Amino acid sequence: MSNVLITGSKRGIGLEFARQYVQTGWQVFATCRRPAEASDLQELAGRHASLSVHRLDITVPEDIRAIAWELEDTPLDVLINNAGVYLEKGTPALGGLRYEDWLRTFEINTLGAVRMTEALLENVARHDIAVTEFSD
Ligand SMILES: NC(=O)c1ccc[n+]([C@@H]2O[C@H](COP(=O)([O-])OP(=O)(O)OC[C@H]3O[C@@H](n4cnc5c(N)ncnc54)[C@H](OP(=O)(O)O)[C@@H]3O)[C@@H](O)[C@H]2O)c1
């Protein structure tokens, strides 16, 4: 069975990725910041034994180390660095820049994705890729 790890699976595109992959027969490691609040994802996990939910904030190195340790020798076919934010939405241009939002965005969208990739690089390198067709 091919497998995929998806960050930010509680809602939006990440949740839909989780849904489509698991329905296509993949094993899904669905991560989110607060599993207890991820009701749609938990409901999906309840219907599919091949979907597991894992707590992970991609800005927290201990969380990343924990998921890497959990997956230790598991080859990973696909890593989807989906988790991200759009904090600058509606931010005025020069004169009104919110530097905290800018830094937080960089921490999540850039450093977080790179940290995840670095941590799971060996798992992905051991992959055995399969072809998948998604529904509309
Ligand atoms: N939708 C678009 O039109 C669009 C366009 C361009 C790029 N994107 C990118 O595509 C991705 C998914 O978009 P979306 O529309 O599905 O976004 P969304 O509904 O806002 O979902 C983003 C997900 O990322 C998670 N997340 C945020 N910070 C995190 C962190 N530090 N650690 C772990 N997870 C974190 C959120 O967790 P919580 O649920 O806990 O908040 C949420 O589940 C994002 O990276 C977004 O920037 C989307």
The ligand as an SDF file (V2000), in Angstrom:
LIG
                    3D

 48 52  0  0  0  0  0  0  0  0999 V2000
   -6.6350   28.0860   -0.9070 N   0  0  0  0  0  0  0  0  0  0  0  0
   -5.9120   28.7840   -1.8010 C   0  0  0  0  0  0  0  0  0  0  0  0
   -6.4350   29.4610   -2.7050 O   0  0  0  0  0  0  0  0  0  0  0  0
   -4.4080   28.7610   -1.7420 C   0  0  0  0  0  0  0  0  0  0  0  0
   -3.6690   29.4880   -2.6510 C   0  0  0  0  0  0  0  0  0  0  0  0
   -2.2740   29.4400   -2.5990 C   0  0  0  0  0  0  0  0  0  0  0  0
   -1.6360   28.6750   -1.6340 C   0  0  0  0  0  0  0  0  0  0  0  0
   -2.4000   27.9870   -0.7390 N   0  0  0  0  0  0  0  0  0  0  0  0
   -1.6980   27.1930    0.2680 C   0  0  0  0  0  0  0  0  0  0  0  0
   -2.2120   25.8580    0.2740 O   0  0  0  0  0  0  0  0  0  0  0  0
   -2.2110   25.3610    1.6080 C   0  0  0  0  0  0  0  0  0  0  0  0
   -3.6260   24.9220    1.9930 C   0  0  0  0  0  0  0  0  0  0  0  0
   -4.5200   26.0080    1.7720 O   0  0  0  0  0  0  0  0  0  0  0  0
   -5.9490   26.0340    2.4360 P   0  0  0  0  0  0  0  0  0  0  0  0
   -6.7710   26.9840    1.6580 O   0  0  0  0  0  0  0  0  0  0  0  0
   -6.4270   24.6380    2.6500 O   0  0  0  0  0  0  0  0  0  0  0  0
   -5.5950   26.7110    3.8500 O   0  0  0  0  0  0  0  0  0  0  0  0
   -6.3520   26.6420    5.2620 P   0  0  0  0  0  0  0  0  0  0  0  0
   -7.7680   26.2230    5.1060 O   0  0  0  0  0  0  0  0  0  0  0  0
   -6.0510   27.9320    5.9420 O   0  0  0  0  0  0  0  0  0  0  0  0
   -5.5830   25.4560    6.0160 O   0  0  0  0  0  0  0  0  0  0  0  0
   -4.2420   25.5860    6.3490 C   0  0  0  0  0  0  0  0  0  0  0  0
   -3.8960   24.4590    7.2830 C   0  0  0  0  0  0  0  0  0  0  0  0
   -2.5380   24.6760    7.6930 O   0  0  0  0  0  0  0  0  0  0  0  0
   -2.4920   24.4400    9.0830 C   0  0  0  0  0  0  0  0  0  0  0  0
   -1.3990   25.1460    9.7380 N   0  0  0  0  0  0  0  0  0  0  0  0
   -1.1890   26.4780    9.8540 C   0  0  0  0  0  0  0  0  0  0  0  0
   -0.1010   26.7180   10.5740 N   0  0  0  0  0  0  0  0  0  0  0  0
    0.3950   25.5100   10.9310 C   0  0  0  0  0  0  0  0  0  0  0  0
    1.5000   25.0930   11.6990 C   0  0  0  0  0  0  0  0  0  0  0  0
    2.3560   25.9670   12.2580 N   0  0  0  0  0  0  0  0  0  0  0  0
    1.7230   23.7690   11.8600 N   0  0  0  0  0  0  0  0  0  0  0  0
    0.8940   22.8620   11.3090 C   0  0  0  0  0  0  0  0  0  0  0  0
   -0.1820   23.1850   10.5890 N   0  0  0  0  0  0  0  0  0  0  0  0
   -0.4230   24.5030   10.4070 C   0  0  0  0  0  0  0  0  0  0  0  0
   -3.8120   24.9140    9.6210 C   0  0  0  0  0  0  0  0  0  0  0  0
   -3.9870   24.3340   10.8830 O   0  0  0  0  0  0  0  0  0  0  0  0
   -5.2110   24.7340   11.8700 P   0  0  0  0  0  0  0  0  0  0  0  0
   -6.4070   24.0590   11.2610 O   0  0  0  0  0  0  0  0  0  0  0  0
   -4.7950   24.1700   13.1820 O   0  0  0  0  0  0  0  0  0  0  0  0
   -5.2960   26.2340   11.8570 O   0  0  0  0  0  0  0  0  0  0  0  0
   -4.7500   24.4250    8.5390 C   0  0  0  0  0  0  0  0  0  0  0  0
   -5.1780   23.1130    8.7980 O   0  0  0  0  0  0  0  0  0  0  0  0
   -1.6720   26.4880    2.4880 C   0  0  0  0  0  0  0  0  0  0  0  0
   -0.2880   26.2890    2.6690 O   0  0  0  0  0  0  0  0  0  0  0  0
   -1.9430   27.7110    1.6730 C   0  0  0  0  0  0  0  0  0  0  0  0
   -1.0530   28.7540    1.9950 O   0  0  0  0  0  0  0  0  0  0  0  0
   -3.7510   28.0100   -0.7680 C   0  0  0  0  0  0  0  0  0  0  0  0
  1  2  1  0
  2  3  2  0
  2  4  1  0
  4  5  1  0
  4 48  2  0
  5  6  2  0
  6  7  1  0
  7  8  2  0
  8  9  1  0
  8 48  1  0
  9 10  1  0
  9 46  1  0
 10 11  1  0
 11 12  1  0
 11 44  1  0
 12 13  1  0
 13 14  1  0
 14 15  2  0
 14 16  1  0
 14 17  1  0
 17 18  1  0
 18 19  2  0
 18 20  1  0
 18 21  1  0
 21 22  1  0
 22 23  1  0
 23 24  1  0
 23 42  1  0
 24 25  1  0
 25 26  1  0
 25 36  1  0
 26 27  1  0
 26 35  1  0
 27 28  2  0
 28 29  1  0
 29 30  1  0
 29 35  2  0
 30 31  1  0
 30 32  2  0
 32 33  1  0
 33 34  2  0
 34 35  1  0
 36 37  1  0
 36 42  1  0
 37 38  1  0
 38 39  2  0
 38 40  1  0
 38 41  1  0
 42 43  1  0
 44 45  1  0
 44 46  1  0
 46 47  1  0
M  CHG  2   8   1  16  -1
M  END
$$$$
